[in-house]
């Protein structure tokens, strides 16, 4: 047996057995095994067989004997090859006819995968997806299945409070956002989709039990999607090497329901990770943003009360703010409120309370800060006369994308294709969740399945509303929805599109009222549809329960 024949027969044997092999048993890459790696892989394969992990058929045993017979023993560093005869003699042998019926392992792990090749799998889990693949991953599934989602778990499941450091624990609904979004794709998408869970390490650390529970369920979730003929890929990003190994170990111990054909293992693609460096950069950026945002909120609070404050107190607070000594600013403001008893609005009262709950414990020089709760409790809170309702939206023509994203909420009309990925990236970082829907794929007029012409169910037809509601109720910081090929939806389901469009100003105003980030983008519109959309938005109304709110910004982009 020459080298070429040896490589060919080894490739064929491992390909035949790969459904029964695990990451710790053997390392896979798509396509033929690289030259020179065959001996190493055979040694790992024999180790797995010797441990009783890998059953083989009689035909596979005979082929393995023929391949290993070419080695001149002993082979340095390859102990299992040196003991191959003893290992094969004690191997677990199964009849050839029983190989396909033998209980399979829940997953098969592919190390150092080719990304484009991995995307061709019907279902898969990606562990440690590199940052340069985030945009391509989401865009691929938005185009191929209609739904691509990315979630920043550090934003949506913070350790204490929401994105803006609100002093509260996140709710049970918010804690379940990853599972909820996966189930939304499964329940509402005709073809399935892909979901990217960024900063998975944070979730693994902050809510280990919830994270492990979902990981154990993933093989069954993916098997069920495959059994139903759908596509579903789940990607974990920002994962440390130790956590990646824990995840893979948890997956190997998971069980797949017997009715879902557990003999077909779920592919898991394990990428190398540069987690530590990225986390360090991101942590420094988040600390800077947090301090700046706190200072901005204190400045805004003081500026809003300035006409009711004594001039001497204003001068002192201005000097303290210039020195970035915000403990002194708050001490003077509280002391003045207690002595002067000037009235404050309910909004100012709530903002003051949230700011104080974020401050560090005061020292002995800040007496008023120690008593801030009682001072605010005794403050005179008045409600201003309600203002007449203003316009629901304000339209910005020829919008600048970077400026538009500085607003906490916004509706983007006719977003250009080159801005899809920056839009998703920014809104994921700011709010925590971004959903990209291709309306032609997500809500087709009709589609063929199993030789039958079907129309979308009510759940499938409502995927846009469901996605928005999921973000609004489950994401601690908000998020975004990008509706690609909006023209298709406008043409085939005009009543549904108009109905939801009329609700957009109220939805965005409510998110802004709750201090959340929320952006909605409509893409691929004709010029006439753009005009009709703008007309409907300007004639819509914001729910009276929200009171008088500033108009929601609508950013209209130049036609392509």
N, C-alpha and C positions, 0 to 999 in steps of 0.2 A: 504494500500500500504506500504510494508516494504521498508527498505533502499535500498536493491538490486534492487527491482522493480522500485523504484524512480530514481535511478541512470541510469538504463537501458533506461527508457522512456525519461529521460531528454537528455541523449546522442543521442537518435534517433531523437528527436525533433530538437535539435540544428544542427545535421548533415543535416537534411532535409532543414533547413532554411539558412545554412551558405552561400549560394550563394547570399543572400540579405543582409548580415550583414557586418559591417565595423569594423575596429580596435577600434574606439572609442565606439562602441556599445558592443563589446564582444571580449574576448581574446581567441585565438585558439591555440591549440597544436595538432600535428598529433596524431591520435589514440584516445582512450577513455579519457574523462575529468578526471583529477586527483580527487581522493576521497576527499570530503570536499569542493570542489570548486563549486559544483552545485548550491548552494544557491546564491553565488556571481554572477555566470554567468546568472542565471535566473533574478536576480535583474537588471543587465546591459541590458539584453534582453528586459525586461519590460520598462526600461528607453527609449530605442530606439523606442519601439512601441508607448509609450506615446508621444514622440516628433514627431510622424508621419513619421519617417524615414523608418520604416519596415512594409510593408503590410503583412497580414497573411490570410490564407484561413480559411473557417469555420471549417474544420477538425482540423487544427492547433490550432484554438481558443479553440475548445472543449477539445483537448488534454492538452493544457496549463492550462485550468480550472481544469482538473482532477489532474494534477501534483501539482498545487499550493494549491489545497484543503487540502493537508496533513499538511500544515504549521499551527501552532498555533500562531495567531496574538496577539500582535505585535511582529515582529522579530527585535531585536536590530540592528541598523546600516543599515538596508535594507528598505529604505523608499518606493521604488517602489513595493516591495513585499507586504508591508502593504497596498498599495493602488491598488492592482492588479485588484480587481473587477471593480473599476472606470476606470482604464486604458484599460482593455479589452473591456469594454462597449463602449468606444470611439475609439477603434482601427479601422484602415483602413482595411476593409474586402474585399477580392477578391475571386471570385469563384475559386474552385480548378483547373478547366480547364484553368484558365487565369494565374495561377502562373508562368508557364514556358514562357508565352508570355509577362509577365510584364517587362517593361524596367529595365534592370539590372544596377547595379553600375559598373563603369569601373574596379574597383579593389576590392579584398577582402584581408585584411591584417591579416597575421598570426604572432603573437608575439612568441618569444622564440622558433623558429622552430627547428625541427630535420634536420640537414644538409643533411644526406643521403636521407631522405624522400623528402626533398624539391627538390633535383636533379631529382626526378622521374617525376616532372611536365613537361608537353610538352613545356610550355612557363612560364616564371616567371621573376620577378624583386626581387633582394636581396638587402636589405638596411642595411648597417653597417656590411658587411661580415667581420668576424674576421681574423686577419693576418694568423693564423695557418691554415686557409682554402684556402688561395690564390692558392697554388700549386695544391691542390686536385681539386679545381674548374676548373682551366685551363686544367689540365690533363684529367679530366673526359670528358670534351666536345671535346678535341682533339681526344680521343679514341672513343667516341660514335658517334660523328657527323663528325669528321675530322678537325674541326677548334676550337682552343681555343686561345683567345687574352687577353693580359693584357696591360693596359695603365696607366702610371703615369702622371696624369694631371698637376702636378706641374712642371714636366719636359717638357711636350709637349705644355703647355699653360702657360708659365711664365708671371709674371706681367710686366717685362721689359726685352725684349731680350730673347735669347735662354739659353740653359743649361750652356754655358760658359760666361754668362752675357754679351752677345753682346749688344751694345747700340742701340737697335731698338725695335720697337713694333712688336709682332708676326703678321703674315699676316692673312688675312681672311681665307685662305685655312687651315693654321695651327690651327686657332681657331675652325674650324669645324671638327677636327680630330675624335672626339668621334662619331658624327653622321655619318661621312664618313666610319669609320670602321664597324659600325652596318649595314650600307647599303651595304658595301662590302660583309659581311657575307650573308646578305639576297639575294644579286644579284648573287654571285659567288659560294656559297656553296650549294651542292646538298641537304644536310640534315639539314643545319642550323649551329648553333654553340653556343658558350658562350663567353661573353666579360666582363672583370673585369676592372672597372674604379677606379683606386687607387687615393688617395688624392683628393677625390671628394670635400672635404671642400674647398680646394684651388680654384677650378673652381667656386664653388658656390659664393665665395667671390670676385674673380677677374673678373668673367664674368657672373654675376648673370642672366642677360637676356637670354644669350645663354643656360645656364644650365636649367633654368626654361622652356624654349621653348622645349628642348629635353625631359624633364620630362613629359610635357603635351602630347608629341607625343608618349611616350613609350607604353601606353595602346593600341593605334591603331597599332603601329608597331608590338607588340607581338600578337595582335589579328589577324593581317594579316598573320603572320607566322603560327599561329595555323590553320587558315582557309586554308592555303596552305599545311597543313600536315607536316610542318617543326618544328624543335626544335630551340628555341632561349631563352637564359637566359642572363640577364643583371645584373651585380652586382656592387653596389656602396660601396666603402670602405673608411675608414678614414673619417667618418662622425660624426660631433658633434651631441649630442642629440637634440639640437634645430633645426639644419638643417634637421635631419632625420624627425622630426615632420613637418617641412615646406614641405619637399618632399612628405610625405604621404598626407598632406592636399592638395597640388597641384594635386596629382594623383586622389584624390576623386572628384575633381572638373573637371577633364578631361572628354572628350567625345570620344566615339568610334564610328566610322562610322557605320551607320545602316546596311550596306551591309555585315559587318563582324560579325554579330550575337552578338550584344552588351549585350545580356542577359547572356552570359557566362563571368563572371567576371575574370579578370586577377589576379592570385595569387601574392601577395607581401609578402615576408618573411622578417620580421624586427628583426634584431639581436641586442643584447645589444652592446654598444660600449665603448672602452677605448681610445677614440680619443685624449684627451688632453695630456695624458702621452706620447703617441707615437709621437705626433707632437712636444712636447718639446724636446725629445731625437733627433728627426730627424733634427729639426731646428739648434741645436747646432752642429751636425755633418756637415750640409751643410755650416754653416758659416766657420768652420775650413777648409773644403775642398776649399772653395772659396778663402780664404786668401792665402793658400798654393799654389793654382793654379796660382794666380796673381803673387806671388813672383817668381814662376818657370818661368813664361813667361818673366818677366823683366830680370831675370838672363840669359835666353837663348838669348834674344835680345842683351844684352851687350856682351856676349861671342862671338856671331857671328860677332860683329863689332870690336873686340879687336885688330886685326892686323892693323886697321886704326886709332886707338885712341892713343893720347899721353900717355906715360908711367905714368906721374903724375896723369892724369885723371883716369887711370885704378886703380892706388893704392887707390885714394880717394873713388872711387865707390866700391872697394872691402871691404874697412873698413865700409862704410855705409851699404853695404849688410849684413855684419856680424852683425851689430847692428839692422838689420831689418828696417832700415830707407830708404824706397824705394822712398820717395819724394826727398831726397838728391841725390840718384842715378839718378833719372830722370832729376833733375835740372842740374846736371853736364853733363849728356849725351846730353841734349838739348843745353846747353851753348857751349859745344865743337863742336857740329854739326854746330851751327850758326857761330862760329869763324873760325873753320878749313875748313869748306865747303867740307868735304870728301864725296865721293859718297856713296849712299846706293841703295840697290836693291828695286824693287817694292814690293816684299814680306816683306822686312824689313820696308818699308814705311807704308804699310797697318797694319802690326802688331804694329808698334809704335803708329799709330793713334788709334787703338782699345784700347791699353793700356792706352793712355792718356784720352780717353773718359770715362774710368772706374775710374779714380782717383778723389779724393775729390778736391773741389776748393782750390787752393794754397793760402798760407799766403804771407805776404809782403816780406818774405825772399827769395821767389822763383820767381824771376823775369822772368826767361826763361819759367817756366811752365805757367805763365800767357799768354805768347806769343807763345805757342806751335803750334797753328794752322798756324801762319804766318811763323814760322821757318820751319815746314814741307812743307809748300807750296813752299818755296824758295829752298828747298834741291835739290841737283842734284840726280835724280833717273836714274839709268842705269839698263839695262837688261843684265845679263850674257849670254855668248855664250851658245846656247842650247846644252845639253849633248846628246850623242847618246842614243837611248832607251835601257834600261836594260831589264832583264828578267821580265815577267809579275808577276810571283809569286816566293816566296821562301818557300820551304817545310821544315817543322820542324817535324822530326820523333819522335815517342814516346813522344808526347807533354805533358807538365805539364799544367793542366787546369787553375790553378790560375795565372800562368805566362802568358798564352795565353790571358786571359781576360784583362791584362794590356795594350795590344795594342788597339788602337782606332778602328781599323777594323780588320777583320780576317775571314777566311773560315775554319770551323772545319769539318774534314772528319772522319766519323764513331764515332761520339760522343756516349759514353756509356750511357745506360739508367739511371744509378745512377746520371748522371750529367745533366739530362734534367731540373729538377727543379732549381738547382743552376744557370744554364745557363739563364733560363728565368728570374729568380729573379735579377741576376746581370745586365743583359742587360736592363731590365725595369727601374732599378734605374739609370743606366748610360745614357741611351738614351731616355727612355720614353715609348717605345712601343715594345712589344714582341708578336709575332704570332707563334703559334704552330700548324702545319698541319700534320695530318696523311694521307699520300698520298694514301694509299689503300682505305680510306674512302672518302677523298676529291675528288680524280680523279679515280674512279673505271673504269675498262675497259667497263663494262656494269652494269646496276642495274635495279631492278624491282620497278616500282612505279604505284600504282593503277591498278595492274594486267597487266602492259605493260612493256616490256623489252626496256630500253632506253640506249642511250650513252650520255656522258656529252656534253653539248653545248660548243661553243667556249669560252663563258664567264666563264663557270664552269671549263673548261680545263686549263684556263689561271689564275687560282686563285693564283698560286705562283708569277707570274709576277705582278699581280694586287696588291698583298700584299706588295711586295717589292717597287713598285712604290708609293703606298699610304704612306708607311713609309718615303720614300725619299722626297716626295713633301709635306706631311702634318705634319710630326713630326719635331718640332723645334730642337731637339737634336739627332735624328736618332732612332735606335732601333735594332731589331734582328728578324730573322726568323729561326725556327727550323723545318726541314723537316724530320718527322719520316717515317719509311717504305719507304725510298728512293729507295730501291731495286725494289719495285713494280712499281714505276714510270719509272725507268730505263728500266724495262722489257717490260711494256705495251705501253709506249709512248717515246721510245728512242730518236726519232728526237726532240721532244719538250724539253726533259731533256737536251740533248746535246747542243741545241741552247741556252738555258738559262745559262747553265754551262759556255759556252764560254764567256758570258757577265759578269759573276761574277767579274773577275779582274777589268774591267772598272767600274762597279757599285761601288765596294768597294773603288777603287782609287778616284772616284768622291766624295764619301761621306767623305773620309779622307781630300780631298782638301777643302771641305766645312766646315772642323772642326767638323764634326758630328761623332757620334759613330755608327758603323754598323757591326754586326756579323751575319754570315749565318752558320748554322750547318746542316750537312747531317748525318742521323742516320739510323741504320739497313741496312748496306751494306755488301755484300759478299766480300771476299778478292779480287776476280777478278775484281769486280766493283770498289773497292777502287783503284786498279792499273790503271784501265781505266780512272777514274775520274782525278787522278793525272796527267796522260799522256796528257789528253785534256787541263787541266789547264796550264801546262808548255808550251804547243804549242799555247795557245791563245795570243791575242794581246790587249793592252790597247789603247783606242781611242787616236789618235794623238792630238786632241784638248786639252788634259790634259797635254801635254808636257812630259818631262822626269820626271817620278814619281818613288819613291822607289817601289820595288816589294811588292805585297800584300802578307802578311803572310798566309800560309796554314798550319793548325795544324792537323797532322795525328796522330790518337790515336791508341794504341796497340789493336790488335784484342781481342775480348772477348773470 
